[in-house]
Amino acid sequence: MSRTRKLFSPLVTFASAVGVFLFATPAFAQAMDAAVRADRDKWLGIGAALAIGLSALGGGIGQGRAAGSAVEGISRNPQASGKIFTPMILGLALIESLVIYGLVIAFLLYGKIG
């Protein structure tokens, strides 16, 4: 099988998927009445609350466990504090970025209300 053939198949698949998403979505568009909009807004509000609540809960638990393990490791071996501290800070920053991602999702869902 030639190199061009190997590249052509995934590109055709990707182009087909993009075409389906771009052209099929407007076919299902329809106007919403007030009752449907209120029901949708209710679920979007619940989704926004769950997004920020669960991400904060998970982030808090993860950061607590990471910091606790780092402090325990430093207390067992104080000479390794430099080697433990930097990865701990990096891990805490990555955990916090996931919480901020939950906040962004909550803001996006809240923006759809109204």
C-alpha positions in Angstrom: 0.0 0.0 0.0 1.5 3.3 -1.0 2.0 6.3 1.3 -0.6 8.4 -0.6 -3.2 5.7 -0.1 -2.5 5.6 3.6 -3.0 9.3 3.9 -6.0 9.5 1.6 -8.3 7.2 3.6 -8.2 9.2 6.9 -8.6 12.5 5.1 -11.7 11.3 3.2 -13.1 10.0 6.5 -12.4 13.3 8.3 -13.8 15.4 5.4 -17.0 13.3 5.3 -17.5 13.7 9.1 -17.0 17.5 8.8 -19.5 17.6 5.9 -22.1 15.7 7.8 -21.7 18.0 10.9 -21.8 21.2 8.8 -24.7 20.4 6.6 -26.9 18.1 8.7 -27.1 20.3 11.8 -29.2 23.2 10.3 -31.8 20.6 9.1 -32.8 20.0 12.7 -33.0 23.7 13.8 -36.4 24.8 14.9 -37.9 27.6 16.8 -38.5 27.2 20.6 -41.6 28.3 22.4 -41.4 29.8 26.0 -42.1 26.5 27.7 -39.4 24.6 25.9 -36.9 27.5 26.5 -37.7 27.5 30.3 -37.2 23.8 30.5 -33.9 24.0 28.6 -32.8 26.9 30.8 -33.6 24.9 33.9 -31.4 22.0 32.8 -28.6 24.4 31.7 -28.6 26.0 35.1 -28.4 22.6 36.8 -25.6 21.6 34.4 -23.6 24.8 35.2 -24.0 24.2 38.9 -22.9 20.6 38.6 -19.9 21.5 36.5 -18.5 24.0 38.9 -19.5 22.0 42.0 -18.0 18.7 41.0 -14.9 20.2 39.6 -14.3 22.2 42.8 -15.0 19.1 44.9 -12.7 16.9 42.9 -10.0 19.5 42.7 -10.1 20.1 46.4 -9.9 16.4 47.2 -7.0 16.0 44.7 -5.1 18.9 46.0 -5.5 17.9 49.6 -4.2 14.4 48.8 -1.3 15.7 46.8 -0.2 18.2 49.4 -0.7 15.6 52.2 1.4 13.1 50.4 4.1 15.6 49.6 4.3 16.8 53.3 4.5 13.2 54.4 7.3 12.5 52.0 9.2 15.5 53.1 8.7 14.6 56.8 10.1 11.1 56.1 13.1 12.4 54.1 13.8 16.1 54.6 16.7 16.1 52.1 14.3 15.2 49.3 12.2 18.3 49.8 13.6 20.0 46.7 12.8 17.0 44.5 9.3 16.7 46.0 8.3 20.3 46.1 8.6 21.1 42.3 6.5 18.2 41.1 4.0 18.9 43.8 3.6 22.5 42.7 3.3 21.3 39.0 0.6 18.8 40.0 -1.3 21.3 42.0 -1.3 23.7 39.1 -2.6 21.0 36.7 -5.3 20.1 39.2 -6.3 23.8 39.5 -6.4 24.1 35.7 -9.0 21.3 35.6 -11.1 23.3 38.2 -10.8 26.4 36.0 -11.9 24.3 33.0 -15.1 23.4 35.0 -15.6 27.1 35.7 -15.3 27.9 32.0 -17.9 25.2 31.2 -20.2 26.6 33.9 -19.9 30.1 32.4 -20.5 28.8 28.9 -23.7 27.0 30.0 -24.8 30.0 32.0 -24.3 32.1 28.8 -26.8 30.0 26.9 -29.5 30.8 29.5 -31.8 33.6 28.5 
